[in-house]
């Protein structure tokens, strides 16, 4: 694998977190307009494929040649399953609860990377991840619905996303970020097209715009995230993903006039502190 660059990886992962938060806003508007989960997932993946058409027209299939199809399949099925769970959680849980589940994935990432890639799992990494998760809980302030059956879907999204993140790192020795994202979008679009045979809806122009925006944001976010995890191990930079909670809180205030309370501010401090301490101590 290539030499680790944790600071650069953390910066890119922060940009990815912002893009994913913006995607969440678009997805929420889309689901509130009446679009079902199957169409949301398929549209997000279809836009991801279309995003790569200029590259294919300019350079052909040569940049996409790979000997790691098995790894791409694993990344696809874990990531696609996480996507179905995440979008379903956004549509059926309070937004704060859904965000808590989604961005608790980094707490599982170092553990999976330890067993799968044999990357170091130190007490410090576990402590910082736990601090970050506590910050997420303070910001999200989950309601009683956290403990109903829907919470299992949210937790499944976190665990599956963690597997997808580690699979990206596992492929990073031969697969560039754009290739990882393309195969994820391509295979996911094929698989997610199947449910449309019984779940198709006629969409309005406004709904198409929301879906297109969500897909574009997701494509850019995926490329940035994939590049981040090729620069540094998930066990080191994954706490930065918690910053998506901060971005989501700011966006919620902007679009829905939700004002953060002292608990949210305290959670933000914990999230940022855990991320920076993990990175700077690693550098030293």
Legacy VTK file of the C-alpha trace (Angstrom):
# vtk DataFile Version 3.0
C-alpha trace
ASCII
DATASET POLYDATA
POINTS 284 float
0.000 0.000 0.000
1.064 3.578 -0.563
2.611 5.760 2.141
0.070 7.106 4.602
-0.723 10.850 4.440
-3.167 11.407 7.330
-3.458 15.210 7.146
-4.256 15.250 3.440
-6.628 12.325 3.874
-8.406 14.066 6.746
-8.884 17.248 4.728
-10.432 15.352 1.823
-12.629 13.366 4.183
-13.889 16.639 5.671
-14.812 17.902 2.200
-16.559 14.599 1.558
-18.518 14.985 4.809
-19.775 18.401 3.688
-20.865 17.025 0.333
-22.664 14.120 1.977
-24.462 16.522 4.328
-25.636 18.534 1.319
-26.749 15.307 -0.328
-28.762 14.498 2.785
-30.632 17.793 2.433
-31.491 16.992 -1.189
-32.573 13.454 -0.277
-34.796 14.729 2.510
-36.534 17.182 0.190
-36.979 14.395 -2.363
-38.500 11.944 0.121
-40.743 14.649 1.562
-42.123 15.199 -1.940
-43.361 11.591 -2.009
-40.583 9.704 -3.842
-40.141 6.140 -2.599
-36.848 4.720 -1.357
-36.280 2.440 -4.352
-36.315 5.331 -6.836
-34.127 7.504 -4.606
-31.437 4.803 -4.403
-31.552 3.989 -8.131
-31.444 7.650 -9.167
-28.495 8.350 -6.925
-26.554 5.505 -8.584
-27.678 6.299 -12.135
-26.433 9.879 -11.833
-23.166 8.460 -10.567
-22.789 6.434 -13.775
-23.720 9.388 -15.989
-21.108 11.431 -14.132
-18.422 9.212 -15.696
-19.653 9.375 -19.302
-17.259 12.221 -20.294
-14.324 10.133 -19.045
-15.500 7.093 -20.997
-16.047 9.106 -24.180
-12.639 10.734 -23.911
-10.458 7.792 -22.820
-12.555 4.703 -23.478
-12.598 1.722 -21.164
-8.844 1.546 -20.599
-8.829 3.528 -17.307
-11.487 1.189 -15.899
-9.637 -2.083 -16.467
-9.265 -3.940 -13.185
-8.212 -7.268 -11.739
-10.107 -6.629 -8.491
-13.707 -7.323 -9.494
-14.285 -9.404 -6.367
-13.252 -6.480 -4.177
-15.456 -4.113 -6.194
-18.425 -6.466 -5.739
-17.887 -6.549 -1.977
-17.623 -2.769 -1.833
-20.779 -2.479 -3.971
-23.005 -4.793 -1.963
-21.944 -3.410 1.406
-22.222 0.189 0.207
-25.530 -0.344 -1.599
-27.095 -2.083 1.382
-25.901 0.767 3.595
-27.455 3.257 1.163
-30.862 1.567 1.265
-30.766 1.576 5.071
-29.581 5.180 5.270
-32.207 6.599 2.905
-34.910 4.577 4.631
-33.790 5.941 7.997
-33.898 9.521 6.691
-37.456 8.987 5.462
-38.844 7.221 8.558
-36.787 8.383 11.555
-36.297 11.858 12.965
-33.443 13.428 11.047
-31.258 13.667 14.158
-31.605 9.943 14.818
-30.844 9.043 11.213
-27.720 11.201 11.230
-26.550 9.646 14.480
-26.784 6.162 13.029
-25.192 7.081 9.727
-22.164 8.821 11.185
-21.546 6.287 13.901
-19.929 4.153 11.173
-16.398 5.361 12.104
-16.734 3.701 15.502
-16.857 0.332 13.701
-14.249 1.172 11.058
-11.048 0.739 13.129
-12.290 -2.585 14.494
-13.114 -3.948 11.031
-9.785 -2.648 9.659
-7.994 -4.414 12.519
-9.493 -7.820 11.732
-9.524 -7.434 7.941
-6.368 -5.444 7.120
-4.418 -6.087 10.338
-4.061 -2.345 10.891
-3.096 -1.315 14.446
-5.921 -0.884 16.921
-4.552 1.034 19.883
-6.413 2.096 23.020
-5.959 5.707 21.890
-7.804 5.060 18.616
-10.673 3.428 20.479
-10.872 6.270 22.996
-10.923 8.975 20.316
-13.565 7.118 18.339
-15.690 6.781 21.476
-15.288 10.498 22.216
-16.386 11.317 18.684
-19.442 9.071 19.015
-20.348 10.778 22.293
-20.148 14.102 20.479
-22.468 12.772 17.781
-24.957 11.721 20.470
-24.876 15.180 22.050
-25.462 16.883 18.714
-28.138 14.447 17.507
-29.973 14.053 20.859
-31.791 10.906 19.741
-35.441 10.592 20.733
-37.290 7.550 22.014
-37.597 6.258 18.454
-33.894 5.409 18.676
-34.895 2.238 20.482
-37.649 0.969 18.179
-37.266 -1.583 15.407
-36.261 1.099 12.890
-33.099 1.693 14.886
-31.804 -1.681 13.707
-31.930 -0.382 10.124
-29.902 2.659 11.135
-27.326 0.531 12.929
-27.120 -1.766 9.907
-26.369 1.296 7.749
-23.465 2.193 10.042
-21.956 -1.276 10.082
-22.328 -1.805 6.332
-20.847 1.620 5.606
-17.853 0.777 7.807
-17.275 -2.402 5.788
-17.451 -0.353 2.582
-14.906 2.171 3.916
-12.414 -0.530 4.825
-12.888 -2.234 1.462
-11.839 1.018 -0.208
-8.617 1.000 1.784
-8.060 -2.656 0.913
-8.217 -1.843 -2.827
-6.167 1.327 -2.648
-2.879 -0.328 -3.602
-4.049 -0.849 -7.193
-7.366 0.971 -7.643
-7.552 4.781 -8.061
-10.470 6.641 -6.516
-12.345 7.223 -9.784
-12.301 3.503 -10.620
-13.636 2.535 -7.189
-16.455 5.051 -7.471
-17.324 4.068 -11.051
-17.698 0.376 -10.308
-19.708 1.144 -7.192
-22.084 3.372 -9.170
-22.279 0.970 -12.143
-22.941 -2.227 -10.191
-25.241 -0.413 -7.762
-27.297 1.025 -10.629
-27.747 -2.458 -12.119
-28.797 -4.028 -8.825
-31.022 -1.139 -7.690
-32.841 -1.133 -11.053
-34.464 -4.475 -10.223
-36.875 -3.129 -7.560
-38.152 -0.540 -10.036
-40.089 -3.297 -11.791
-42.598 -3.106 -8.924
-41.852 0.303 -7.352
-41.788 2.709 -10.305
-43.344 6.175 -9.893
-43.954 8.973 -12.371
-41.865 11.943 -11.227
-42.413 15.673 -11.500
-39.778 18.077 -12.815
-39.056 19.314 -9.292
-38.546 15.775 -8.040
-36.184 15.025 -10.914
-34.149 18.108 -10.023
-33.831 17.028 -6.379
-32.786 13.533 -7.403
-30.265 14.841 -9.931
-28.744 17.205 -7.376
-28.484 14.441 -4.798
-26.790 12.166 -7.317
-24.211 14.773 -8.356
-23.359 15.636 -4.762
-23.045 11.949 -3.942
-20.720 11.325 -6.914
-18.353 14.130 -5.897
-18.541 13.025 -2.261
-17.735 9.413 -3.162
-14.693 10.378 -5.223
-13.393 12.628 -2.458
-14.018 10.018 0.229
-12.404 7.245 -1.795
-9.322 9.369 -2.356
-9.167 10.186 1.362
-9.139 6.517 2.348
-6.382 5.778 -0.159
-4.197 8.402 1.530
-4.583 7.194 5.118
-5.930 4.223 7.111
-9.578 4.422 8.182
-8.520 3.847 11.791
-6.670 7.185 11.738
-8.827 9.598 9.747
-12.317 8.156 10.215
-13.144 10.446 13.205
-13.147 13.353 10.723
-16.308 11.886 9.217
-18.111 13.058 12.354
-17.824 16.605 11.017
-20.771 15.778 8.764
-22.946 16.169 11.860
-21.719 19.744 12.254
-22.342 20.485 8.595
-25.793 18.910 8.819
-26.600 21.050 11.849
-25.592 24.224 10.022
-27.621 23.223 6.978
-30.627 22.406 9.143
-30.377 25.875 10.680
-30.129 27.464 7.233
-32.990 25.546 5.590
-35.285 24.853 8.558
-34.212 27.519 11.095
-33.168 24.894 13.645
-30.918 26.530 16.248
-28.243 24.437 17.999
-28.512 24.279 21.792
-25.646 23.989 24.335
-25.630 20.176 23.983
-25.110 20.478 20.237
-22.273 22.948 20.721
-20.656 20.672 23.305
-20.983 17.731 20.942
-19.340 19.712 18.159
-16.393 20.472 20.453
-15.982 16.773 21.264
-16.165 15.792 17.595
-13.549 18.301 16.485
-11.295 17.580 19.470
-11.335 13.823 18.896
-10.563 14.254 15.207
-7.689 16.706 15.677
-6.118 14.848 18.601
-6.134 11.590 16.670
-4.516 13.178 13.627
-1.868 15.281 15.339
-0.787 12.567 17.760
-0.475 10.209 14.792
1.708 12.741 12.988
3.983 13.096 16.017
LINES 1 285
284 0 1 2 3 4 5 6 7 8 9 10 11 12 13 14 15 16 17 18 19 20 21 22 23 24 25 26 27 28 29 30 31 32 33 34 35 36 37 38 39 40 41 42 43 44 45 46 47 48 49 50 51 52 53 54 55 56 57 58 59 60 61 62 63 64 65 66 67 68 69 70 71 72 73 74 75 76 77 78 79 80 81 82 83 84 85 86 87 88 89 90 91 92 93 94 95 96 97 98 99 100 101 102 103 104 105 106 107 108 109 110 111 112 113 114 115 116 117 118 119 120 121 122 123 124 125 126 127 128 129 130 131 132 133 134 135 136 137 138 139 140 141 142 143 144 145 146 147 148 149 150 151 152 153 154 155 156 157 158 159 160 161 162 163 164 165 166 167 168 169 170 171 172 173 174 175 176 177 178 179 180 181 182 183 184 185 186 187 188 189 190 191 192 193 194 195 196 197 198 199 200 201 202 203 204 205 206 207 208 209 210 211 212 213 214 215 216 217 218 219 220 221 222 223 224 225 226 227 228 229 230 231 232 233 234 235 236 237 238 239 240 241 242 243 244 245 246 247 248 249 250 251 252 253 254 255 256 257 258 259 260 261 262 263 264 265 266 267 268 269 270 271 272 273 274 275 276 277 278 279 280 281 282 283
